[in-house]
Amino acid sequence: IFALSKWDLEKEILHTYINREGLIKSFDNLFYNLSMRFLTQEFLLYQLH
């Protein structure tokens, strides 16, 4: 029973780690997209002037 619960705990930790990594990646992508959009808008505004 102890070995099983230990495995469950490790599995839970692993899933949490994977989910957190996925969240971090999605946040990175979001910020990257927003910053690229911002830079593109700045560039276009600069070109218009």
PDBQT receptor file of N, H, CA, C and O in Angstrom, charges set to zero:
ATOM      1  N   ILE A   1       0.845  -1.202   0.000  1.00  0.00    +0.000 N 
ATOM      2  CA  ILE A   1       0.000   0.000   0.000  1.00  0.00    +0.000 C 
ATOM      3  C   ILE A   1       0.879   1.250   0.000  1.00  0.00    +0.000 C 
ATOM      4  O   ILE A   1       0.582   2.219  -0.699  1.00  0.00    +0.000 OA
ATOM      5  N   PHE A   2       1.950   1.230   0.776  1.00  0.00    +0.000 N 
ATOM      6  H   PHE A   2       2.191   0.443   1.344  1.00  0.00    +0.000 HD
ATOM      7  CA  PHE A   2       2.831   2.389   0.845  1.00  0.00    +0.000 C 
ATOM      8  C   PHE A   2       3.486   2.647  -0.507  1.00  0.00    +0.000 C 
ATOM      9  O   PHE A   2       3.594   3.793  -0.941  1.00  0.00    +0.000 OA
ATOM     10  N   ALA A   3       3.925   1.571  -1.176  1.00  0.00    +0.000 N 
ATOM     11  H   ALA A   3       3.837   0.640  -0.824  1.00  0.00    +0.000 HD
ATOM     12  CA  ALA A   3       4.567   1.715  -2.482  1.00  0.00    +0.000 C 
ATOM     13  C   ALA A   3       3.581   2.299  -3.495  1.00  0.00    +0.000 C 
ATOM     14  O   ALA A   3       3.937   3.143  -4.318  1.00  0.00    +0.000 OA
ATOM     15  N   LEU A   4       2.339   1.830  -3.417  1.00  0.00    +0.000 N 
ATOM     16  H   LEU A   4       2.050   1.144  -2.749  1.00  0.00    +0.000 HD
ATOM     17  CA  LEU A   4       1.307   2.314  -4.326  1.00  0.00    +0.000 C 
ATOM     18  C   LEU A   4       1.049   3.808  -4.099  1.00  0.00    +0.000 C 
ATOM     19  O   LEU A   4       0.988   4.584  -5.052  1.00  0.00    +0.000 OA
ATOM     20  N   SER A   5       0.900   4.197  -2.850  1.00  0.00    +0.000 N 
ATOM     21  H   SER A   5       0.950   3.567  -2.075  1.00  0.00    +0.000 HD
ATOM     22  CA  SER A   5       0.634   5.604  -2.545  1.00  0.00    +0.000 C 
ATOM     23  C   SER A   5       1.834   6.470  -2.946  1.00  0.00    +0.000 C 
ATOM     24  O   SER A   5       1.670   7.605  -3.392  1.00  0.00    +0.000 OA
ATOM     25  N   LYS A   6       3.048   5.913  -2.779  1.00  0.00    +0.000 N 
ATOM     26  H   LYS A   6       3.181   4.991  -2.416  1.00  0.00    +0.000 HD
ATOM     27  CA  LYS A   6       4.248   6.650  -3.180  1.00  0.00    +0.000 C 
ATOM     28  C   LYS A   6       4.220   6.870  -4.695  1.00  0.00    +0.000 C 
ATOM     29  O   LYS A   6       4.543   7.955  -5.179  1.00  0.00    +0.000 OA
ATOM     30  N   TRP A   7       3.833   5.834  -5.434  1.00  0.00    +0.000 N 
ATOM     31  H   TRP A   7       3.571   4.952  -5.041  1.00  0.00    +0.000 HD
ATOM     32  CA  TRP A   7       3.746   5.946  -6.888  1.00  0.00    +0.000 C 
ATOM     33  C   TRP A   7       2.681   6.970  -7.287  1.00  0.00    +0.000 C 
ATOM     34  O   TRP A   7       2.886   7.780  -8.191  1.00  0.00    +0.000 OA
ATOM     35  N   ASP A   8       1.545   6.917  -6.596  1.00  0.00    +0.000 N 
ATOM     36  H   ASP A   8       1.379   6.259  -5.862  1.00  0.00    +0.000 HD
ATOM     37  CA  ASP A   8       0.477   7.879  -6.877  1.00  0.00    +0.000 C 
ATOM     38  C   ASP A   8       0.960   9.301  -6.628  1.00  0.00    +0.000 C 
ATOM     39  O   ASP A   8       0.666  10.216  -7.398  1.00  0.00    +0.000 OA
ATOM     40  N   LEU A   9       1.705   9.471  -5.543  1.00  0.00    +0.000 N 
ATOM     41  H   LEU A   9       1.944   8.729  -4.917  1.00  0.00    +0.000 HD
ATOM     42  CA  LEU A   9       2.233  10.788  -5.208  1.00  0.00    +0.000 C 
ATOM     43  C   LEU A   9       3.189  11.277  -6.287  1.00  0.00    +0.000 C 
ATOM     44  O   LEU A   9       3.123  12.428  -6.719  1.00  0.00    +0.000 OA
ATOM     45  N   GLU A  10       4.074  10.388  -6.714  1.00  0.00    +0.000 N 
ATOM     46  H   GLU A  10       4.128   9.453  -6.363  1.00  0.00    +0.000 HD
ATOM     47  CA  GLU A  10       5.028  10.765  -7.765  1.00  0.00    +0.000 C 
ATOM     48  C   GLU A  10       4.306  11.099  -9.059  1.00  0.00    +0.000 C 
ATOM     49  O   GLU A  10       4.669  12.044  -9.760  1.00  0.00    +0.000 OA
ATOM     50  N   LYS A  11       3.280  10.314  -9.368  1.00  0.00    +0.000 N 
ATOM     51  H   LYS A  11       2.986   9.546  -8.798  1.00  0.00    +0.000 HD
ATOM     52  CA  LYS A  11       2.497  10.556 -10.583  1.00  0.00    +0.000 C 
ATOM     53  C   LYS A  11       1.819  11.915 -10.502  1.00  0.00    +0.000 C 
ATOM     54  O   LYS A  11       1.780  12.666 -11.476  1.00  0.00    +0.000 OA
ATOM     55  N   GLU A  12       1.283  12.219  -9.315  1.00  0.00    +0.000 N 
ATOM     56  H   GLU A  12       1.314  11.608  -8.524  1.00  0.00    +0.000 HD
ATOM     57  CA  GLU A  12       0.610  13.510  -9.091  1.00  0.00    +0.000 C 
ATOM     58  C   GLU A  12       1.595  14.662  -9.264  1.00  0.00    +0.000 C 
ATOM     59  O   GLU A  12       1.291  15.666  -9.908  1.00  0.00    +0.000 OA
ATOM     60  N   ILE A  13       2.781  14.499  -8.678  1.00  0.00    +0.000 N 
ATOM     61  H   ILE A  13       3.028  13.683  -8.155  1.00  0.00    +0.000 HD
ATOM     62  CA  ILE A  13       3.817  15.527  -8.804  1.00  0.00    +0.000 C 
ATOM     63  C   ILE A  13       4.198  15.705 -10.263  1.00  0.00    +0.000 C 
ATOM     64  O   ILE A  13       4.364  16.829 -10.736  1.00  0.00    +0.000 OA
ATOM     65  N   LEU A  14       4.336  14.598 -10.973  1.00  0.00    +0.000 N 
ATOM     66  H   LEU A  14       4.201  13.684 -10.589  1.00  0.00    +0.000 HD
ATOM     67  CA  LEU A  14       4.708  14.643 -12.383  1.00  0.00    +0.000 C 
ATOM     68  C   LEU A  14       3.659  15.386 -13.200  1.00  0.00    +0.000 C 
ATOM     69  O   LEU A  14       3.990  16.234 -14.029  1.00  0.00    +0.000 OA
ATOM     70  N   HIS A  15       2.388  15.059 -12.959  1.00  0.00    +0.000 N 
ATOM     71  H   HIS A  15       2.120  14.370 -12.286  1.00  0.00    +0.000 HD
ATOM     72  CA  HIS A  15       1.305  15.739 -13.679  1.00  0.00    +0.000 C 
ATOM     73  C   HIS A  15       1.291  17.226 -13.375  1.00  0.00    +0.000 C 
ATOM     74  O   HIS A  15       1.101  18.047 -14.273  1.00  0.00    +0.000 OA
ATOM     75  N   THR A  16       1.491  17.575 -12.112  1.00  0.00    +0.000 N 
ATOM     76  H   THR A  16       1.645  16.909 -11.383  1.00  0.00    +0.000 HD
ATOM     77  CA  THR A  16       1.527  18.983 -11.727  1.00  0.00    +0.000 C 
ATOM     78  C   THR A  16       2.666  19.692 -12.438  1.00  0.00    +0.000 C 
ATOM     79  O   THR A  16       2.507  20.808 -12.932  1.00  0.00    +0.000 OA
ATOM     80  N   TYR A  17       3.824  19.028 -12.485  1.00  0.00    +0.000 N 
ATOM     81  H   TYR A  17       3.953  18.122 -12.083  1.00  0.00    +0.000 HD
ATOM     82  CA  TYR A  17       4.991  19.614 -13.147  1.00  0.00    +0.000 C 
ATOM     83  C   TYR A  17       4.727  19.823 -14.631  1.00  0.00    +0.000 C 
ATOM     84  O   TYR A  17       5.038  20.877 -15.185  1.00  0.00    +0.000 OA
ATOM     85  N   ILE A  18       4.149  18.808 -15.268  1.00  0.00    +0.000 N 
ATOM     86  H   ILE A  18       3.897  17.951 -14.817  1.00  0.00    +0.000 HD
ATOM     87  CA  ILE A  18       3.850  18.900 -16.705  1.00  0.00    +0.000 C 
ATOM     88  C   ILE A  18       2.843  20.014 -16.962  1.00  0.00    +0.000 C 
ATOM     89  O   ILE A  18       3.005  20.802 -17.894  1.00  0.00    +0.000 OA
ATOM     90  N   ASN A  19       1.796  20.076 -16.127  1.00  0.00    +0.000 N 
ATOM     91  H   ASN A  19       1.665  19.436 -15.371  1.00  0.00    +0.000 HD
ATOM     92  CA  ASN A  19       0.787  21.117 -16.299  1.00  0.00    +0.000 C 
ATOM     93  C   ASN A  19       1.396  22.496 -16.116  1.00  0.00    +0.000 C 
ATOM     94  O   ASN A  19       1.083  23.427 -16.857  1.00  0.00    +0.000 OA
ATOM     95  N   ARG A  20       2.277  22.621 -15.115  1.00  0.00    +0.000 N 
ATOM     96  H   ARG A  20       2.532  21.864 -14.513  1.00  0.00    +0.000 HD
ATOM     97  CA  ARG A  20       2.894  23.915 -14.862  1.00  0.00    +0.000 C 
ATOM     98  C   ARG A  20       3.782  24.315 -16.034  1.00  0.00    +0.000 C 
ATOM     99  O   ARG A  20       3.787  25.474 -16.450  1.00  0.00    +0.000 OA
ATOM    100  N   GLU A  21       4.536  23.350 -16.567  1.00  0.00    +0.000 N 
ATOM    101  H   GLU A  21       4.532  22.409 -16.229  1.00  0.00    +0.000 HD
ATOM    102  CA  GLU A  21       5.377  23.633 -17.729  1.00  0.00    +0.000 C 
ATOM    103  C   GLU A  21       4.511  24.067 -18.906  1.00  0.00    +0.000 C 
ATOM    104  O   GLU A  21       4.852  25.008 -19.624  1.00  0.00    +0.000 OA
ATOM    105  N   GLY A  22       3.400  23.382 -19.097  1.00  0.00    +0.000 N 
ATOM    106  H   GLY A  22       3.124  22.618 -18.514  1.00  0.00    +0.000 HD
ATOM    107  CA  GLY A  22       2.489  23.738 -20.181  1.00  0.00    +0.000 C 
ATOM    108  C   GLY A  22       1.932  25.135 -20.004  1.00  0.00    +0.000 C 
ATOM    109  O   GLY A  22       1.831  25.901 -20.962  1.00  0.00    +0.000 OA
ATOM    110  N   LEU A  23       1.566  25.466 -18.760  1.00  0.00    +0.000 N 
ATOM    111  H   LEU A  23       1.648  24.844 -17.982  1.00  0.00    +0.000 HD
ATOM    112  CA  LEU A  23       1.054  26.802 -18.476  1.00  0.00    +0.000 C 
ATOM    113  C   LEU A  23       2.109  27.859 -18.739  1.00  0.00    +0.000 C 
ATOM    114  O   LEU A  23       1.829  28.901 -19.331  1.00  0.00    +0.000 OA
ATOM    115  N   ILE A  24       3.333  27.578 -18.289  1.00  0.00    +0.000 N 
ATOM    116  H   ILE A  24       3.560  26.732 -17.807  1.00  0.00    +0.000 HD
ATOM    117  CA  ILE A  24       4.419  28.532 -18.502  1.00  0.00    +0.000 C 
ATOM    118  C   ILE A  24       4.637  28.746 -19.996  1.00  0.00    +0.000 C 
ATOM    119  O   ILE A  24       4.828  29.877 -20.443  1.00  0.00    +0.000 OA
ATOM    120  N   LYS A  25       4.609  27.660 -20.770  1.00  0.00    +0.000 N 
ATOM    121  H   LYS A  25       4.454  26.741 -20.407  1.00  0.00    +0.000 HD
ATOM    122  CA  LYS A  25       4.801  27.767 -22.218  1.00  0.00    +0.000 C 
ATOM    123  C   LYS A  25       3.688  28.592 -22.844  1.00  0.00    +0.000 C 
ATOM    124  O   LYS A  25       3.948  29.446 -23.692  1.00  0.00    +0.000 OA
ATOM    125  N   SER A  26       2.442  28.340 -22.428  1.00  0.00    +0.000 N 
ATOM    126  H   SER A  26       2.231  27.646 -21.739  1.00  0.00    +0.000 HD
ATOM    127  CA  SER A  26       1.330  29.083 -23.020  1.00  0.00    +0.000 C 
ATOM    128  C   SER A  26       1.404  30.560 -22.642  1.00  0.00    +0.000 C 
ATOM    129  O   SER A  26       1.080  31.428 -23.453  1.00  0.00    +0.000 OA
ATOM    130  N   PHE A  27       1.835  30.848 -21.404  1.00  0.00    +0.000 N 
ATOM    131  H   PHE A  27       2.099  30.143 -20.746  1.00  0.00    +0.000 HD
ATOM    132  CA  PHE A  27       1.996  32.247 -21.013  1.00  0.00    +0.000 C 
ATOM    133  C   PHE A  27       3.107  32.900 -21.829  1.00  0.00    +0.000 C 
ATOM    134  O   PHE A  27       2.983  34.047 -22.259  1.00  0.00    +0.000 OA
ATOM    135  N   ASP A  28       4.207  32.146 -22.041  1.00  0.00    +0.000 N 
ATOM    136  H   ASP A  28       4.307  31.214 -21.693  1.00  0.00    +0.000 HD
ATOM    137  CA  ASP A  28       5.305  32.668 -22.853  1.00  0.00    +0.000 C 
ATOM    138  C   ASP A  28       4.817  32.991 -24.257  1.00  0.00    +0.000 C 
ATOM    139  O   ASP A  28       5.142  34.043 -24.808  1.00  0.00    +0.000 OA
ATOM    140  N   ASN A  29       4.030  32.077 -24.836  1.00  0.00    +0.000 N 
ATOM    141  H   ASN A  29       3.765  31.223 -24.388  1.00  0.00    +0.000 HD
ATOM    142  CA  ASN A  29       3.502  32.305 -26.177  1.00  0.00    +0.000 C 
ATOM    143  C   ASN A  29       2.594  33.522 -26.213  1.00  0.00    +0.000 C 
ATOM    144  O   ASN A  29       2.643  34.321 -27.147  1.00  0.00    +0.000 OA
ATOM    145  N   LEU A  30       1.760  33.654 -25.179  1.00  0.00    +0.000 N 
ATOM    146  H   LEU A  30       1.720  33.004 -24.419  1.00  0.00    +0.000 HD
ATOM    147  CA  LEU A  30       0.844  34.793 -25.103  1.00  0.00    +0.000 C 
ATOM    148  C   LEU A  30       1.609  36.107 -25.062  1.00  0.00    +0.000 C 
ATOM    149  O   LEU A  30       1.312  37.038 -25.811  1.00  0.00    +0.000 OA
ATOM    150  N   PHE A  31       2.613  36.170 -24.161  1.00  0.00    +0.000 N 
ATOM    151  H   PHE A  31       2.854  35.414 -23.553  1.00  0.00    +0.000 HD
ATOM    152  CA  PHE A  31       3.393  37.398 -24.051  1.00  0.00    +0.000 C 
ATOM    153  C   PHE A  31       4.172  37.671 -25.329  1.00  0.00    +0.000 C 
ATOM    154  O   PHE A  31       4.316  38.820 -25.747  1.00  0.00    +0.000 OA
ATOM    155  N   TYR A  32       4.678  36.599 -25.951  1.00  0.00    +0.000 N 
ATOM    156  H   TYR A  32       4.561  35.666 -25.611  1.00  0.00    +0.000 HD
ATOM    157  CA  TYR A  32       5.410  36.763 -27.202  1.00  0.00    +0.000 C 
ATOM    158  C   TYR A  32       4.494  37.334 -28.280  1.00  0.00    +0.000 C 
ATOM    159  O   TYR A  32       4.861  38.274 -28.985  1.00  0.00    +0.000 OA
ATOM    160  N   ASN A  33       3.308  36.763 -28.399  1.00  0.00    +0.000 N 
ATOM    161  H   ASN A  33       3.010  35.999 -27.826  1.00  0.00    +0.000 HD
ATOM    162  CA  ASN A  33       2.356  37.241 -29.403  1.00  0.00    +0.000 C 
ATOM    163  C   ASN A  33       1.965  38.694 -29.148  1.00  0.00    +0.000 C 
ATOM    164  O   ASN A  33       1.908  39.504 -30.073  1.00  0.00    +0.000 OA
ATOM    165  N   LEU A  34       1.697  39.013 -27.882  1.00  0.00    +0.000 N 
ATOM    166  H   LEU A  34       1.744  38.355 -27.131  1.00  0.00    +0.000 HD
ATOM    167  CA  LEU A  34       1.313  40.388 -27.545  1.00  0.00    +0.000 C 
ATOM    168  C   LEU A  34       2.445  41.366 -27.834  1.00  0.00    +0.000 C 
ATOM    169  O   LEU A  34       2.213  42.442 -28.384  1.00  0.00    +0.000 OA
ATOM    170  N   SER A  35       3.660  40.998 -27.469  1.00  0.00    +0.000 N 
ATOM    171  H   SER A  35       3.849  40.124 -27.022  1.00  0.00    +0.000 HD
ATOM    172  CA  SER A  35       4.785  41.906 -27.690  1.00  0.00    +0.000 C 
ATOM    173  C   SER A  35       5.063  42.069 -29.181  1.00  0.00    +0.000 C 
ATOM    174  O   SER A  35       5.399  43.165 -29.631  1.00  0.00    +0.000 OA
ATOM    175  N   MET A  36       4.924  40.981 -29.959  1.00  0.00    +0.000 N 
ATOM    176  H   MET A  36       4.650  40.091 -29.594  1.00  0.00    +0.000 HD
ATOM    177  CA  MET A  36       5.136  41.076 -31.401  1.00  0.00    +0.000 C 
ATOM    178  C   MET A  36       4.069  41.971 -32.028  1.00  0.00    +0.000 C 
ATOM    179  O   MET A  36       4.362  42.776 -32.911  1.00  0.00    +0.000 OA
ATOM    180  N   ARG A  37       2.834  41.821 -31.564  1.00  0.00    +0.000 N 
ATOM    181  H   ARG A  37       2.596  41.167 -30.847  1.00  0.00    +0.000 HD
ATOM    182  CA  ARG A  37       1.743  42.650 -32.083  1.00  0.00    +0.000 C 
ATOM    183  C   ARG A  37       1.997  44.118 -31.748  1.00  0.00    +0.000 C 
ATOM    184  O   ARG A  37       1.789  45.006 -32.574  1.00  0.00    +0.000 OA
ATOM    185  N   PHE A  38       2.453  44.352 -30.512  1.00  0.00    +0.000 N 
ATOM    186  H   PHE A  38       2.622  43.631 -29.840  1.00  0.00    +0.000 HD
ATOM    187  CA  PHE A  38       2.747  45.713 -30.080  1.00  0.00    +0.000 C 
ATOM    188  C   PHE A  38       3.864  46.313 -30.934  1.00  0.00    +0.000 C 
ATOM    189  O   PHE A  38       3.764  47.453 -31.386  1.00  0.00    +0.000 OA
ATOM    190  N   LEU A  39       4.928  45.537 -31.150  1.00  0.00    +0.000 N 
ATOM    191  H   LEU A  39       5.009  44.610 -30.783  1.00  0.00    +0.000 HD
ATOM    192  CA  LEU A  39       6.051  46.016 -31.952  1.00  0.00    +0.000 C 
ATOM    193  C   LEU A  39       5.620  46.284 -33.385  1.00  0.00    +0.000 C 
ATOM    194  O   LEU A  39       6.050  47.259 -34.001  1.00  0.00    +0.000 OA
ATOM    195  N   THR A  40       4.770  45.416 -33.908  1.00  0.00    +0.000 N 
ATOM    196  H   THR A  40       4.421  44.624 -33.408  1.00  0.00    +0.000 HD
ATOM    197  CA  THR A  40       4.281  45.604 -35.282  1.00  0.00    +0.000 C 
ATOM    198  C   THR A  40       3.468  46.888 -35.386  1.00  0.00    +0.000 C 
ATOM    199  O   THR A  40       3.618  47.649 -36.342  1.00  0.00    +0.000 OA
ATOM    200  N   GLN A  41       2.592  47.128 -34.382  1.00  0.00    +0.000 N 
ATOM    201  H   GLN A  41       2.471  46.509 -33.606  1.00  0.00    +0.000 HD
ATOM    202  CA  GLN A  41       1.797  48.360 -34.381  1.00  0.00    +0.000 C 
ATOM    203  C   GLN A  41       2.691  49.581 -34.288  1.00  0.00    +0.000 C 
ATOM    204  O   GLN A  41       2.475  50.571 -34.988  1.00  0.00    +0.000 OA
ATOM    205  N   GLU A  42       3.701  49.513 -33.418  1.00  0.00    +0.000 N 
ATOM    206  H   GLU A  42       3.876  48.709 -32.850  1.00  0.00    +0.000 HD
ATOM    207  CA  GLU A  42       4.630  50.634 -33.275  1.00  0.00    +0.000 C 
ATOM    208  C   GLU A  42       5.332  50.896 -34.607  1.00  0.00    +0.000 C 
ATOM    209  O   GLU A  42       5.484  52.043 -35.027  1.00  0.00    +0.000 OA
ATOM    210  N   PHE A  43       5.751  49.827 -35.255  1.00  0.00    +0.000 N 
ATOM    211  H   PHE A  43       5.628  48.895 -34.914  1.00  0.00    +0.000 HD
ATOM    212  CA  PHE A  43       6.448  49.943 -36.524  1.00  0.00    +0.000 C 
ATOM    213  C   PHE A  43       5.544  50.571 -37.583  1.00  0.00    +0.000 C 
ATOM    214  O   PHE A  43       5.966  51.451 -38.333  1.00  0.00    +0.000 OA
ATOM    215  N   LEU A  44       4.290  50.104 -37.633  1.00  0.00    +0.000 N 
ATOM    216  H   LEU A  44       3.947  49.389 -37.024  1.00  0.00    +0.000 HD
ATOM    217  CA  LEU A  44       3.347  50.650 -38.602  1.00  0.00    +0.000 C 
ATOM    218  C   LEU A  44       3.053  52.120 -38.323  1.00  0.00    +0.000 C 
ATOM    219  O   LEU A  44       2.971  52.925 -39.251  1.00  0.00    +0.000 OA
ATOM    220  N   LEU A  45       2.895  52.471 -37.053  1.00  0.00    +0.000 N 
ATOM    221  H   LEU A  45       2.961  51.817 -36.299  1.00  0.00    +0.000 HD
ATOM    222  CA  LEU A  45       2.662  53.874 -36.698  1.00  0.00    +0.000 C 
ATOM    223  C   LEU A  45       3.862  54.722 -37.101  1.00  0.00    +0.000 C 
ATOM    224  O   LEU A  45       3.711  55.838 -37.598  1.00  0.00    +0.000 OA
ATOM    225  N   TYR A  46       5.044  54.181 -36.880  1.00  0.00    +0.000 N 
ATOM    226  H   TYR A  46       5.167  53.274 -36.476  1.00  0.00    +0.000 HD
ATOM    227  CA  TYR A  46       6.270  54.891 -37.241  1.00  0.00    +0.000 C 
ATOM    228  C   TYR A  46       6.343  55.100 -38.753  1.00  0.00    +0.000 C 
ATOM    229  O   TYR A  46       6.766  56.155 -39.226  1.00  0.00    +0.000 OA
ATOM    230  N   GLN A  47       5.924  54.079 -39.500  1.00  0.00    +0.000 N 
ATOM    231  H   GLN A  47       5.580  53.223 -39.115  1.00  0.00    +0.000 HD
ATOM    232  CA  GLN A  47       5.959  54.173 -40.962  1.00  0.00    +0.000 C 
ATOM    233  C   GLN A  47       4.966  55.198 -41.482  1.00  0.00    +0.000 C 
ATOM    234  O   GLN A  47       5.217  55.859 -42.490  1.00  0.00    +0.000 OA
ATOM    235  N   LEU A  48       3.828  55.330 -40.787  1.00  0.00    +0.000 N 
ATOM    236  H   LEU A  48       3.624  54.793 -39.968  1.00  0.00    +0.000 HD
ATOM    237  CA  LEU A  48       2.796  56.264 -41.233  1.00  0.00    +0.000 C 
ATOM    238  C   LEU A  48       3.232  57.715 -41.070  1.00  0.00    +0.000 C 
ATOM    239  O   LEU A  48       2.848  58.572 -41.865  1.00  0.00    +0.000 OA
ATOM    240  N   HIS A  49       4.031  57.993 -40.046  1.00  0.00    +0.000 N 
ATOM    241  H   HIS A  49       4.343  57.296 -39.400  1.00  0.00    +0.000 HD
ATOM    242  CA  HIS A  49       4.416  59.384 -39.772  1.00  0.00    +0.000 C 
ATOM    243  C   HIS A  49       5.433  59.912 -40.770  1.00  0.00    +0.000 C 
ATOM    244  O   HIS A  49       5.853  61.065 -40.672  1.00  0.00    +0.000 OA
TER     245      HIS A  49
